[in-house]
Amino acid sequence: MRTAQENLVQTHGALLRVGLVLEGICNKCGVCCVGIHEGEQVFCENLEILGELGSPDATMCRIHASRVLNTPIWMLNSVGERVFETICAKDNELETRTILEKGIGRGCSLGVRLICPQIS
């Protein structure tokens, strides 16, 4: 039996295939740049935490001006040790999925819009 979270992820995955896009201006809450790995909070090595995560202007990306889709990044643990390497999900389906799962309603200022494909 699936959990409510797994159902939500599956639903969002289906919506992403239809055409779910993020709209608005990022309030730099940082929720999309952190995660949980093996029970421990991890965060992007380029995330500068300025305040409480989930609050407006709580974070800043140290490489924002130069980051592009698939920029390699390391996720760090609470003491700053590298835990695993991944990619920055800027402007792609993974970023949308991450924000839907962790950010909307938890500090993120972005909204979502459903784009329905034309059926021929």
C-alpha distances in whole Angstrom, upper triangle without the diagonal:
4,7,10,12,10,10,13,14,13,15,18,18,19,21,23,24,25,27,26,29,30,33,36,37,35,36,36,33,32,28,27,29,27,24,23,23,22,22,25,26,28,30,32,36,37,36,39,37,40,38,35,32,31,34,37,39,37,37,39,39,41,41,40,44,43,39,38,35,34,36,35,34,33,31,33,31,33,36,37,36,34,31,30,31,30,31,32,30,33,33,30,26,25,27,26,22,23,25,22,19,22,25,25,26,26,30,30,33,31,30,28,30,28,30,30,31,34,33,36
4,7,8,6,6,10,11,10,12,15,15,16,18,20,21,22,24,23,26,26,30,32,33,32,33,32,30,28,24,24,26,24,21,20,20,20,20,23,24,25,27,29,33,34,33,35,34,37,35,32,29,27,31,33,35,34,34,36,35,38,38,37,40,39,36,35,32,31,33,32,31,30,28,30,29,30,34,34,33,32,28,27,29,27,28,28,26,29,29,26,23,21,23,22,18,19,21,18,16,18,21,22,22,23,26,26,29,28,26,25,26,25,27,27,28,31,31,34
4,5,5,6,9,10,11,12,14,15,17,18,20,21,23,24,22,25,25,28,30,31,29,30,30,27,26,22,22,24,22,19,17,19,19,18,21,21,23,25,27,31,32,30,33,31,34,32,28,26,24,28,30,32,31,31,33,33,36,36,35,38,38,35,34,31,30,32,31,30,29,26,28,27,28,31,32,31,30,27,26,28,26,27,27,25,28,28,26,22,21,22,21,17,18,19,17,14,16,19,19,19,20,23,23,26,25,24,23,25,24,27,27,29,32,32,35
4,5,5,6,9,10,10,12,14,15,16,18,20,21,22,20,22,22,25,27,29,27,27,27,25,24,20,20,23,21,18,18,20,20,19,22,21,23,25,27,30,32,29,32,30,32,30,27,24,22,25,28,30,29,29,32,32,35,35,34,37,37,33,33,30,30,32,31,30,29,27,28,27,28,32,32,32,31,28,27,29,26,27,27,24,27,27,25,21,20,21,19,16,16,17,14,12,14,16,16,16,17,21,21,23,23,21,20,22,22,25,25,27,30,30,34
4,5,5,6,9,10,10,12,14,15,16,18,20,21,18,20,20,23,25,26,24,25,24,22,21,17,16,19,17,15,14,16,17,16,19,18,20,21,23,27,28,26,28,27,29,27,24,21,19,23,25,27,26,26,28,28,31,31,30,33,33,30,29,27,26,28,28,26,26,23,25,24,25,29,29,29,27,24,24,25,23,23,23,21,23,23,21,18,17,17,16,13,13,14,11,8,11,14,14,15,15,18,18,21,20,19,18,21,20,23,24,26,30,30,34
4,5,5,6,9,10,10,12,14,15,17,19,20,18,20,21,24,26,28,26,27,26,24,23,19,18,20,19,16,16,17,18,17,20,20,21,22,24,28,29,27,30,29,32,30,27,24,22,26,28,30,28,28,30,29,32,32,31,34,34,30,29,26,25,28,27,26,26,23,25,25,27,30,30,29,28,25,23,24,22,23,23,21,23,23,21,17,16,18,16,13,13,15,13,10,13,16,16,18,18,21,21,23,22,21,20,21,20,23,23,25,28,28,32
4,5,5,6,9,10,11,12,14,16,17,18,17,19,20,23,26,28,26,28,27,25,24,21,20,23,22,19,19,20,21,21,23,23,24,25,27,30,31,30,32,31,33,32,29,26,24,27,29,31,30,30,32,31,34,34,33,35,35,32,31,28,27,30,30,29,29,26,29,28,30,33,33,33,31,28,27,27,25,25,25,22,25,24,22,18,17,19,17,13,15,16,13,11,14,17,16,17,19,22,21,23,22,20,18,20,18,21,21,23,26,26,29
4,5,5,6,8,10,10,12,14,15,16,14,16,17,20,22,24,23,24,24,22,21,18,17,20,19,17,18,20,21,21,22,21,22,23,24,28,29,27,29,28,30,29,26,23,20,24,25,27,26,27,28,28,31,31,29,32,33,29,28,25,25,28,28,27,27,25,27,27,28,32,31,31,30,27,26,26,23,23,23,20,22,21,19,16,15,16,14,10,12,13,9,8,11,13,12,14,15,18,17,20,18,17,15,17,16,19,19,21,25,25,29
4,5,5,6,9,10,10,12,14,15,13,15,16,19,22,23,22,23,23,21,20,17,15,18,17,15,16,17,19,19,21,20,20,21,22,26,26,25,28,27,29,28,26,22,20,24,25,27,26,26,27,26,29,29,27,30,30,26,25,22,22,24,24,24,24,22,24,25,26,30,29,29,27,24,23,23,20,20,20,17,19,19,16,13,12,13,12,8,10,11,9,7,10,13,13,15,16,19,17,20,18,17,15,17,16,18,19,21,24,25,28
4,5,5,6,9,10,11,13,14,13,16,18,21,24,26,25,27,26,25,24,20,18,21,21,19,19,20,22,22,24,23,24,24,25,29,29,28,31,31,33,32,29,26,24,27,29,30,30,29,30,29,32,32,30,33,32,29,27,24,23,26,26,26,27,25,28,28,30,33,32,32,30,27,25,25,22,22,22,19,21,20,17,14,13,16,14,10,13,14,12,11,14,17,16,18,20,22,21,23,21,19,16,17,16,18,18,19,22,22,26
4,5,5,6,9,10,11,12,11,14,16,19,22,24,24,25,26,24,24,21,19,22,22,20,21,23,25,25,26,25,25,26,26,30,30,29,32,31,33,32,29,26,24,27,28,30,29,29,30,30,33,32,30,33,33,29,27,24,25,28,28,28,29,27,30,30,32,35,34,34,32,29,28,27,24,24,23,20,22,20,18,14,14,16,13,11,13,14,11,11,14,16,15,17,19,21,20,21,19,17,14,15,13,15,15,17,20,20,24
4,5,5,6,9,10,10,8,11,12,16,19,21,20,22,22,21,20,18,16,19,19,18,20,21,24,24,25,23,23,23,23,27,27,26,29,28,30,29,27,23,21,24,25,27,26,26,27,26,29,29,26,29,29,25,24,21,22,24,25,25,26,24,27,28,29,33,32,32,30,27,25,25,22,21,20,16,18,17,14,11,11,12,9,7,10,11,7,8,12,13,12,15,16,19,17,18,15,14,11,12,11,13,14,16,20,20,24
4,5,5,6,9,10,9,12,14,18,21,23,22,24,24,23,22,19,17,19,20,19,20,21,23,24,25,24,23,23,23,27,27,26,29,29,32,31,29,25,23,26,27,29,28,27,28,27,30,29,27,29,28,25,23,20,20,23,24,24,25,24,27,28,30,33,32,31,29,27,24,23,20,19,19,16,17,16,13,9,10,12,10,7,11,12,10,10,14,16,15,18,19,21,19,21,18,16,14,14,12,14,14,15,19,20,23
4,5,5,7,9,9,13,15,19,22,24,24,27,27,26,25,22,20,23,24,22,24,25,27,27,29,27,27,27,27,31,31,30,33,33,35,34,32,28,26,29,29,31,31,30,31,30,33,32,29,32,31,28,25,22,23,26,27,27,29,27,31,32,34,37,36,35,33,30,28,27,24,23,22,19,20,18,15,12,13,15,12,11,14,15,12,13,17,18,17,20,22,24,21,23,20,18,14,14,11,12,12,13,16,16,20
4,5,5,6,6,9,12,15,19,21,21,24,25,24,24,21,19,22,23,22,24,26,28,28,29,28,27,27,27,30,30,29,32,31,33,32,30,27,24,27,27,29,29,29,29,28,32,30,28,30,30,26,24,21,22,25,27,27,29,28,31,32,34,37,35,36,33,31,29,28,24,23,22,18,19,17,14,11,13,14,11,10,13,14,11,13,16,16,15,18,20,22,19,20,16,14,11,10,8,9,9,11,15,16,19
4,5,5,5,8,11,14,17,20,20,22,23,23,22,20,17,20,21,21,23,24,27,27,28,26,25,24,24,27,27,26,29,29,31,31,29,26,24,26,26,27,28,27,27,26,29,27,25,27,26,23,21,18,19,22,24,24,26,25,28,30,32,35,33,33,31,29,26,25,21,19,18,15,16,13,11,7,10,11,8,8,12,12,10,12,15,16,15,18,20,21,18,19,16,14,11,10,8,9,10,11,15,17,20
4,5,7,10,14,17,21,23,23,26,26,26,25,23,20,23,24,24,25,26,29,30,31,29,28,27,27,30,29,29,32,33,35,35,33,29,27,30,30,31,31,30,30,28,31,30,27,29,28,25,22,19,20,23,25,26,28,27,31,32,35,38,36,36,33,31,28,26,23,21,21,17,18,15,12,9,12,14,11,11,15,16,14,16,19,20,19,22,24,25,22,23,19,17,14,13,10,10,10,10,13,14,17
4,7,10,13,16,20,23,23,26,27,27,27,25,22,25,26,26,28,29,32,32,33,31,31,30,29,32,32,31,34,34,36,36,34,31,28,30,30,32,32,31,31,30,33,31,29,30,30,27,24,21,23,26,28,29,31,30,34,35,37,40,38,38,36,34,31,30,26,24,23,19,20,17,14,12,15,16,13,13,17,17,15,17,20,20,19,22,24,25,22,22,19,16,13,11,8,7,6,7,10,11,15
4,6,10,13,16,19,20,23,24,24,24,22,20,23,25,25,27,29,31,32,32,30,29,28,27,30,29,29,31,32,33,33,32,28,26,28,27,29,29,28,28,27,30,28,26,27,27,24,21,19,21,24,26,27,29,29,32,34,36,39,37,37,34,33,30,28,25,22,21,17,17,14,12,10,13,14,11,12,15,15,13,16,19,18,17,20,22,23,20,20,16,14,10,8,6,5,6,7,11,13,16
4,7,10,13,16,17,20,21,21,21,19,17,20,22,22,25,27,29,30,30,28,27,25,25,28,27,26,29,29,30,30,28,25,22,24,24,25,26,25,26,25,28,27,24,25,26,23,21,18,20,23,25,25,27,27,30,31,33,36,34,35,32,31,29,27,23,21,19,16,15,13,11,9,12,12,8,9,13,12,10,13,16,15,13,16,19,19,16,16,12,10,7,6,5,6,8,11,14,16,20
4,7,10,13,14,17,18,19,19,18,15,18,21,21,24,27,30,30,30,27,26,24,23,26,25,24,26,26,28,27,26,23,21,22,21,22,24,23,23,22,25,24,20,22,23,20,18,16,19,21,23,24,26,25,28,30,32,35,33,34,31,30,28,26,22,20,18,14,13,10,9,9,11,10,7,10,12,11,10,14,15,14,13,16,18,18,14,14,10,8,6,5,6,7,11,13,16,19,22
4,7,9,10,13,14,15,16,15,13,16,18,20,23,25,29,28,28,25,24,22,21,24,22,21,23,23,24,24,23,20,17,19,17,19,20,19,19,19,22,21,18,20,21,18,17,16,18,20,23,22,25,24,26,28,29,32,30,32,30,29,27,25,22,19,17,13,12,9,10,10,12,9,7,10,11,9,9,13,14,11,10,13,15,14,11,10,6,6,5,6,9,11,14,16,20,23,26
4,7,9,12,14,15,17,16,15,18,21,22,26,28,32,31,30,27,26,24,23,26,23,22,24,24,24,24,23,20,18,18,16,18,20,19,19,19,23,22,18,20,22,20,19,18,21,22,25,25,27,26,29,30,31,34,32,34,32,31,30,28,25,22,19,16,14,11,13,13,15,13,10,13,14,12,12,16,16,13,11,14,16,15,11,9,6,5,6,7,10,12,16,18,21,24,27
4,7,9,12,13,15,16,15,18,20,23,26,29,32,32,30,27,26,23,22,25,23,21,22,22,22,22,21,19,16,16,14,15,17,17,17,18,21,21,17,19,21,19,19,19,22,23,26,25,27,26,28,30,30,33,31,33,32,32,30,29,26,23,20,17,15,13,15,16,17,14,13,16,16,13,14,17,17,13,12,14,15,13,10,7,5,6,9,10,14,16,19,22,24,28,31
4,6,9,11,13,14,14,16,19,22,25,28,32,31,29,26,24,22,20,23,20,18,19,19,19,19,19,17,15,14,11,12,15,14,14,15,18,18,14,16,18,17,18,18,21,21,24,23,25,25,26,28,28,31,29,31,30,30,29,27,25,22,18,17,14,13,16,17,18,14,14,17,16,13,15,18,17,13,13,15,15,13,10,7,6,9,12,14,17,19,23,25,28,31,34
4,5,8,9,11,11,12,15,18,22,25,28,27,26,22,21,18,17,19,17,14,15,15,15,16,16,13,12,11,9,9,11,11,11,12,15,16,12,14,17,15,16,17,19,19,21,20,22,21,23,24,24,27,25,28,26,27,26,24,22,19,16,14,12,12,15,16,16,12,12,15,14,11,14,16,14,11,11,13,13,10,7,6,6,10,12,15,19,20,24,26,29,32,35
4,6,8,10,11,13,15,18,22,25,28,27,25,21,20,18,17,19,17,14,14,13,13,13,13,11,9,8,5,6,8,9,10,12,15,17,14,16,19,18,19,20,22,21,23,21,23,21,22,24,23,26,25,27,27,27,27,26,23,21,18,17,15,16,18,19,19,15,15,18,16,13,15,17,15,11,12,13,12,8,7,6,8,12,15,18,21,23,27,29,33,36,39
4,5,8,9,10,12,16,19,22,26,24,22,18,17,14,14,16,13,10,10,10,10,10,11,9,8,8,6,5,6,6,7,9,12,14,11,14,17,15,17,18,20,19,20,18,19,18,19,20,20,22,21,23,23,23,23,22,20,19,15,15,13,15,17,19,18,14,15,17,15,12,15,17,14,11,13,14,12,9,8,8,10,14,17,20,23,25,29,31,34,37,40
4,6,8,9,11,14,17,20,23,22,20,16,15,13,13,16,14,11,11,9,10,9,8,6,4,5,5,6,5,6,9,11,14,16,14,17,20,18,19,20,21,20,21,19,19,17,18,19,18,21,20,23,22,22,23,22,21,19,16,16,15,17,19,19,18,14,15,16,13,11,14,15,11,9,11,12,9,6,6,8,10,14,17,20,23,26,29,31,35,37,41
4,5,5,7,10,14,17,20,19,17,13,12,9,10,12,11,8,9,8,10,10,9,6,6,8,9,8,7,5,8,9,12,14,13,16,18,15,17,18,18,17,18,15,16,14,14,15,15,18,17,19,19,19,19,18,17,16,13,13,13,15,17,18,15,12,14,15,11,10,13,13,10,9,12,13,10,9,8,11,12,15,18,21,24,26,29,31,35,37,40
4,6,6,8,11,15,18,17,15,12,11,9,11,14,14,11,12,11,13,12,10,6,6,9,10,11,9,9,11,12,16,17,16,19,20,18,19,18,19,19,19,16,16,14,15,15,15,19,18,20,19,18,18,18,17,16,14,13,14,15,16,16,14,11,12,12,9,8,11,10,7,6,9,11,8,7,7,11,12,14,16,20,22,25,28,30,33,36,39
4,6,8,11,14,18,17,16,12,11,9,10,13,13,10,13,13,15,15,14,10,9,12,13,13,12,11,12,12,15,15,14,17,18,15,16,15,15,15,16,14,14,12,14,16,17,20,18,20,18,17,17,16,14,13,10,9,10,12,13,13,10,8,9,10,6,6,9,9,7,6,10,12,10,10,8,11,11,14,15,18,20,22,25,27,31,33,36
4,7,11,13,17,16,14,11,9,6,6,9,9,7,10,10,13,14,13,10,11,13,14,13,12,9,10,9,12,13,12,16,16,13,15,14,14,13,13,11,11,9,11,13,14,16,15,16,15,14,14,13,12,11,9,9,10,13,14,15,12,9,12,12,9,9,13,12,10,10,13,16,13,12,11,14,15,17,18,22,24,26,28,30,34,36,39
4,7,10,13,13,11,7,6,4,6,10,11,9,11,11,14,14,12,9,11,14,15,15,13,11,13,12,15,16,16,19,20,17,18,17,17,16,15,12,11,8,9,10,11,14,13,14,13,12,13,13,12,13,11,12,14,17,17,17,14,12,14,14,10,11,14,12,9,10,14,16,13,13,13,16,17,19,20,24,25,28,30,32,36,38,41
4,7,10,10,8,6,5,6,9,12,14,12,15,14,17,17,15,12,13,16,18,19,16,15,16,16,18,19,19,23,22,19,20,19,18,18,16,14,12,9,10,10,11,15,14,15,14,12,12,13,12,13,13,13,16,18,18,17,13,13,15,13,9,11,13,11,9,11,15,16,14,15,15,18,19,21,21,24,26,28,30,32,36,37,40
4,7,6,5,4,6,9,12,14,17,15,18,17,20,19,17,14,15,19,21,22,19,18,20,19,21,22,22,26,26,23,23,22,20,20,19,16,14,10,11,9,11,14,14,14,14,11,12,14,14,16,16,16,19,21,21,20,16,16,18,15,12,14,16,13,11,14,17,18,16,17,18,22,22,24,24,27,28,31,33,34,38,39,42
4,5,5,6,6,10,12,15,17,17,19,19,22,22,20,17,19,22,25,25,22,20,22,21,22,23,24,27,26,23,24,22,20,20,18,15,13,9,10,9,11,14,14,13,12,8,9,12,12,15,16,17,20,23,22,21,17,17,20,17,14,17,18,15,14,17,21,22,19,21,21,25,25,27,27,30,30,32,34,36,39,40,43
4,6,8,10,13,16,18,21,20,23,22,25,25,23,20,22,25,28,28,25,24,25,24,26,27,27,31,30,27,28,26,23,23,21,18,16,13,13,11,13,15,16,14,14,10,11,15,15,19,20,21,24,26,25,24,20,21,23,20,18,20,21,18,17,20,23,24,22,24,24,28,28,30,30,33,33,35,37,38,42,43,46
4,7,9,13,16,18,21,20,22,20,24,23,20,18,20,23,26,26,23,22,25,24,26,27,28,31,31,28,29,27,25,25,23,20,17,14,13,11,12,15,16,15,15,12,14,17,18,21,21,22,25,27,26,25,21,21,23,20,18,20,21,17,16,19,22,23,20,22,23,27,27,29,29,32,33,35,37,39,42,43,47
4,6,10,13,15,18,17,18,17,20,20,18,16,18,21,24,24,20,20,22,21,23,24,25,29,28,26,27,26,24,23,21,18,15,11,10,7,8,11,12,12,12,10,12,16,16,19,20,21,23,26,25,25,21,21,23,21,17,19,21,18,16,18,22,22,19,21,22,25,26,28,29,32,33,36,38,39,43,44,48
4,7,11,13,15,13,15,14,17,16,14,12,14,17,20,20,17,16,18,18,20,21,22,26,25,23,24,23,22,21,19,16,13,10,8,6,7,10,11,12,12,10,12,15,15,17,17,18,20,23,23,23,19,18,20,19,15,16,18,16,13,15,19,20,16,17,18,22,23,25,26,30,31,33,36,37,41,43,46
4,7,9,12,11,13,13,16,16,15,13,15,18,20,19,16,15,16,15,17,18,19,23,22,19,21,20,19,18,16,12,10,6,5,5,7,10,9,9,9,8,9,11,12,14,14,15,18,21,21,21,17,16,19,18,14,16,18,16,14,16,19,21,17,18,18,22,22,25,26,29,30,33,35,36,40,42,45
4,6,8,7,10,10,13,14,14,11,13,16,17,16,13,11,12,11,13,14,15,19,19,16,18,18,16,15,14,10,8,5,5,7,8,11,9,10,10,10,10,11,11,12,11,13,15,18,19,19,16,14,17,17,13,14,18,16,13,14,18,20,17,16,16,20,20,23,24,27,29,31,34,35,39,41,44
4,5,5,9,10,14,15,16,13,15,17,18,16,14,11,11,9,10,11,12,16,15,13,15,15,13,12,10,7,6,5,6,9,11,13,10,11,10,10,10,10,9,10,9,11,12,16,17,18,15,13,17,17,13,15,18,17,15,15,19,21,18,18,17,20,20,23,24,27,29,30,33,34,38,40,43
4,6,8,11,14,16,17,15,18,19,20,18,15,12,11,9,9,10,12,15,15,13,15,16,15,12,10,7,6,6,6,9,11,12,8,9,8,10,11,10,11,11,11,14,15,18,20,21,18,17,20,20,17,18,22,21,19,19,23,25,22,21,20,22,23,26,27,30,32,33,36,37,41,43,46
4,6,10,13,15,17,15,17,18,18,15,14,10,8,6,5,6,9,12,11,10,13,15,14,11,11,8,8,9,10,13,14,15,11,13,12,14,14,12,12,12,10,13,13,17,18,20,18,16,19,20,17,18,21,21,19,18,22,24,21,20,19,21,21,24,26,29,31,32,35,36,40,42,45
4,6,9,12,13,11,13,14,14,12,10,7,6,5,6,9,10,13,14,12,15,16,16,14,14,10,11,10,10,12,12,14,11,14,13,15,15,14,14,13,11,13,13,17,19,20,18,15,18,19,16,16,19,19,16,16,19,21,18,16,16,18,19,22,24,27,29,31,34,36,39,42,44
4,6,9,11,11,13,14,14,11,9,5,5,6,7,10,11,14,15,15,18,19,20,17,17,14,14,13,12,14,13,14,12,15,15,17,18,18,18,17,15,17,17,20,22,24,21,18,21,22,19,18,22,22,19,18,21,22,19,17,17,19,20,24,26,29,32,34,37,39,42,45,47
4,6,8,8,11,11,12,9,6,5,7,9,10,14,14,17,19,18,21,22,22,20,20,16,16,14,13,13,12,14,13,16,17,18,19,20,19,19,17,19,18,21,23,25,22,19,21,22,19,18,21,21,17,16,19,20,17,14,15,17,19,23,25,29,32,34,37,39,42,45,48
4,7,8,11,10,10,7,5,5,7,11,12,15,15,18,20,20,23,24,25,23,23,20,19,18,17,17,15,17,16,19,20,22,23,23,23,23,20,21,21,23,26,27,25,22,23,25,21,20,23,23,19,18,20,20,17,15,16,17,20,23,26,30,33,35,38,40,44,47,50
4,6,9,7,9,7,4,7,10,13,15,18,18,21,23,22,25,26,27,25,25,22,21,19,18,18,15,17,17,21,22,23,24,25,24,24,22,22,22,24,26,27,25,22,23,24,21,19,22,22,18,16,19,18,15,12,14,16,19,22,25,29,32,35,38,40,44,46,49
4,6,6,9,9,6,8,12,15,17,20,20,23,25,23,26,26,27,25,25,22,21,19,18,17,15,17,18,21,22,22,24,25,24,24,22,22,22,24,26,26,24,21,22,22,19,17,20,19,15,14,16,15,12,10,13,15,18,21,24,28,30,33,36,39,42,45,48
4,6,8,9,6,7,11,13,16,18,18,21,23,21,23,23,24,23,23,19,19,16,16,15,14,17,17,20,20,20,21,22,21,21,18,19,19,21,22,22,20,17,18,19,15,14,16,15,12,10,13,13,9,8,10,13,15,18,21,25,27,30,33,35,39,41,45
4,7,9,7,9,12,15,18,20,18,22,24,22,23,23,24,23,24,21,21,18,18,18,17,20,20,23,23,22,23,24,22,22,19,18,18,20,21,21,19,16,17,17,14,12,14,14,10,8,10,10,6,4,7,10,12,15,18,21,24,27,30,33,36,39,42
4,6,5,9,12,15,18,20,19,22,24,23,24,25,26,25,26,23,23,21,21,21,19,22,22,25,25,25,26,26,25,24,21,21,20,21,23,24,22,19,19,20,17,14,17,17,14,11,12,11,9,6,8,10,13,16,19,23,26,29,32,35,38,41,44
4,5,8,11,14,17,19,17,19,22,21,23,24,25,24,26,23,24,22,22,23,21,24,23,26,27,27,27,27,25,24,21,20,19,20,22,23,22,18,19,20,18,15,17,18,15,12,13,13,11,7,8,8,12,15,18,22,25,28,31,34,37,40,43
4,6,7,11,14,16,14,17,20,19,21,23,24,23,24,21,22,21,21,22,20,23,22,25,25,26,26,26,24,23,19,20,18,20,22,24,22,19,20,22,19,16,19,20,17,14,16,16,14,10,11,11,14,17,20,24,27,29,33,35,38,41,44
4,7,11,13,16,15,18,20,19,22,23,24,22,23,20,20,18,18,18,17,19,18,22,22,23,24,24,23,22,19,19,18,20,23,24,22,19,20,21,18,16,19,19,16,13,16,16,13,10,11,12,15,19,22,25,28,31,34,36,40,42,46
4,7,10,12,11,15,17,16,18,20,21,19,19,17,17,15,15,17,16,18,16,19,19,20,21,21,20,19,16,17,16,18,20,22,20,17,19,20,17,15,19,19,16,14,17,17,15,12,12,13,15,19,22,25,28,30,33,35,39,42,45
4,6,9,8,11,13,13,16,18,19,16,18,15,16,15,16,18,17,19,17,20,19,21,21,20,19,17,14,16,14,17,20,22,20,17,19,21,18,16,20,21,18,16,19,20,18,15,14,15,16,20,22,25,28,30,34,35,39,41,44
4,5,5,9,10,9,12,14,15,13,14,12,13,13,14,17,17,19,16,18,17,19,19,17,16,14,11,13,12,15,17,20,18,15,18,19,17,16,20,20,18,17,19,21,19,17,15,16,17,21,22,25,28,29,33,34,37,40,43
4,6,8,9,9,13,16,16,13,14,12,13,14,15,17,18,18,15,18,17,19,19,17,17,15,13,15,14,17,20,22,20,18,21,23,20,20,23,24,21,20,23,25,23,20,19,20,21,24,26,29,31,32,36,37,40,43,45
4,6,5,6,10,12,13,10,12,11,13,15,16,19,20,21,17,19,18,20,19,16,15,13,11,13,12,15,17,21,19,17,20,22,20,19,23,24,22,21,24,26,24,22,20,21,21,24,25,28,30,31,34,35,38,41,43
4,5,5,8,11,13,11,13,12,15,16,18,21,22,23,20,22,20,21,20,18,16,14,10,12,10,12,15,18,17,15,17,20,18,17,21,22,20,19,21,24,22,20,17,18,18,21,22,24,27,28,31,32,35,38,40
4,6,9,12,14,12,15,15,18,19,21,24,25,26,23,25,23,25,23,21,19,16,13,15,12,13,17,20,20,17,20,22,21,20,24,25,24,22,24,27,25,23,20,20,20,23,24,26,28,29,32,33,35,39,41
4,6,10,12,9,12,13,16,18,20,24,25,26,22,23,21,23,21,18,17,14,11,13,11,13,16,20,19,17,20,22,21,21,24,26,24,23,25,28,27,25,22,23,22,25,25,27,29,29,32,33,36,38,40
4,7,8,6,9,10,13,15,18,21,23,24,21,22,19,20,18,15,14,10,8,10,8,10,13,16,15,13,16,19,17,18,21,22,21,20,23,26,24,23,20,21,20,22,23,25,26,27,30,30,33,36,38
4,6,6,9,11,15,17,20,23,26,27,23,24,21,22,19,16,13,10,8,8,6,8,10,14,13,12,15,17,17,17,20,22,21,21,23,26,25,24,21,21,20,22,22,23,24,24,27,27,30,33,35
4,6,9,11,15,16,20,23,26,27,24,24,21,21,18,15,12,8,6,6,5,7,7,11,10,10,13,15,15,16,18,20,20,20,21,25,24,23,20,21,19,21,20,21,22,22,25,24,28,30,32
4,6,9,12,14,18,21,24,25,22,22,18,18,15,12,9,5,5,6,7,10,9,12,10,11,14,15,15,17,19,20,20,20,23,26,25,25,22,23,21,23,22,24,24,24,27,26,30,32,34
4,6,10,13,16,19,22,23,20,19,16,17,14,11,9,5,5,8,8,11,12,15,13,13,16,18,16,18,21,21,21,21,24,27,26,25,22,24,22,24,24,26,27,27,30,30,33,35,37
4,7,10,13,17,20,21,17,16,13,14,11,7,6,4,6,10,11,14,14,16,14,14,18,19,17,19,22,22,21,22,25,28,26,25,23,25,24,27,26,28,29,30,32,32,35,37,39
4,7,10,13,16,17,13,13,10,11,9,6,5,5,6,10,12,15,16,17,14,14,18,18,16,18,21,20,19,20,23,26,24,23,22,24,23,26,26,28,30,31,33,34,37,39,41
4,6,10,13,14,10,9,6,7,6,4,6,8,9,12,15,18,18,20,16,16,20,19,17,19,22,21,19,20,24,26,24,23,22,25,25,28,28,31,32,33,35,36,39,41,44
4,7,10,11,9,8,6,6,6,6,7,9,10,13,15,19,19,19,16,15,19,18,15,17,20,18,16,18,22,24,21,21,20,23,23,26,27,29,31,32,35,36,39,41,44
4,7,8,5,5,5,5,7,9,11,13,14,16,18,22,22,23,19,18,22,21,18,19,22,20,18,20,23,25,22,22,22,25,25,28,29,32,34,35,38,39,43,45,47
4,6,5,5,7,6,9,12,14,16,17,19,21,25,25,25,21,20,23,22,19,20,23,21,18,20,24,25,21,22,22,26,27,29,30,33,35,37,39,41,45,46,49
4,6,8,10,10,13,16,17,19,19,21,23,26,27,27,24,22,25,24,20,21,24,22,19,20,24,24,21,21,22,25,27,30,31,35,36,39,41,43,47,48,51
4,6,9,11,14,16,19,21,21,23,25,29,29,30,26,25,28,27,24,25,28,25,23,24,27,28,25,24,25,29,30,33,34,38,40,42,44,46,49,51,54
4,7,9,12,14,16,18,18,21,22,26,27,28,24,23,26,26,22,23,27,25,22,23,27,28,24,24,25,28,29,32,33,36,38,40,43,44,47,49,52
4,6,9,12,15,17,18,21,23,27,27,28,24,24,27,26,23,24,27,25,23,25,28,30,26,26,27,30,30,33,34,37,39,41,43,44,48,49,52
4,6,8,11,14,15,18,20,24,24,25,21,21,25,24,21,23,26,24,22,24,27,29,26,26,26,29,29,32,32,35,37,38,40,41,45,47,49
4,7,10,13,15,17,20,24,23,23,20,20,23,22,19,21,24,22,20,22,26,28,25,25,25,28,29,31,31,34,35,37,39,39,43,45,47
4,7,10,13,15,18,21,20,21,17,18,21,20,17,20,23,21,20,22,25,28,25,26,25,28,27,30,30,32,33,34,36,37,40,42,44
4,7,10,13,15,19,18,19,15,16,20,19,17,20,22,21,20,22,25,28,25,26,24,27,26,29,28,31,31,32,35,35,38,40,42
4,7,9,12,15,14,15,12,13,16,16,14,17,19,18,18,19,22,25,23,24,22,25,23,25,25,27,28,29,31,31,35,36,38
4,6,9,12,11,13,10,10,14,14,13,15,18,18,17,18,21,24,23,23,21,23,21,23,23,25,26,26,29,29,32,34,36
4,6,9,9,11,9,8,12,13,11,13,16,16,16,16,19,22,21,20,17,19,18,20,20,22,24,24,27,28,31,33,36
4,6,6,8,6,5,9,10,9,10,13,14,14,14,16,20,19,19,16,18,16,17,17,19,20,21,23,24,27,30,32
4,6,9,8,6,9,11,11,11,14,16,15,15,16,20,19,18,15,16,14,16,16,18,19,20,23,23,27,29,32
4,7,8,6,8,11,11,11,13,16,16,15,16,20,20,19,15,16,13,14,14,15,16,16,19,20,23,26,28
4,5,5,7,9,10,11,13,15,16,15,16,20,20,20,17,18,15,15,14,15,15,15,18,18,22,24,26
4,5,5,6,9,10,10,12,14,14,15,19,19,20,17,18,15,15,13,14,13,14,16,16,20,22,25
4,5,5,6,9,10,10,12,13,14,18,18,18,16,18,15,16,14,16,16,17,19,20,24,25,28
4,5,5,6,9,10,10,10,12,16,15,15,12,14,12,13,12,15,16,17,20,21,24,27,30
4,5,5,6,9,10,10,10,14,15,15,12,13,10,10,9,11,12,14,16,18,22,24,27
4,5,5,6,9,10,10,14,14,15,13,15,13,13,11,13,13,15,17,19,23,24,27
4,5,5,6,7,9,13,12,13,11,14,12,13,13,15,16,19,21,23,26,28,31
4,5,5,5,6,10,10,10,8,10,9,10,10,13,15,17,20,22,26,28,31
4,6,6,5,9,10,11,9,11,10,9,8,12,13,16,18,20,24,26,29
4,6,7,10,10,12,11,14,13,13,12,15,16,19,21,23,27,28,32
4,6,8,7,9,9,12,12,13,14,17,18,21,24,26,30,31,35
4,6,5,6,5,8,9,10,11,15,17,20,23,26,29,31,35
4,5,7,5,7,7,7,9,13,15,18,21,24,27,29,33
4,6,7,8,9,9,11,15,17,21,23,26,30,32,35
4,6,9,11,12,14,18,20,24,26,29,32,35,38
4,6,9,11,14,18,21,24,27,30,33,35,39
4,6,8,11,15,18,21,24,26,30,32,36
4,7,10,14,17,20,23,26,29,32,35
4,7,10,13,16,19,22,25,28,31
4,7,10,13,16,19,22,25,29
4,7,10,13,16,19,22,25
4,6,10,13,16,18,22
4,6,10,13,15,18
4,6,9,12,15
4,6,9,12
4,6,9
4,6
4
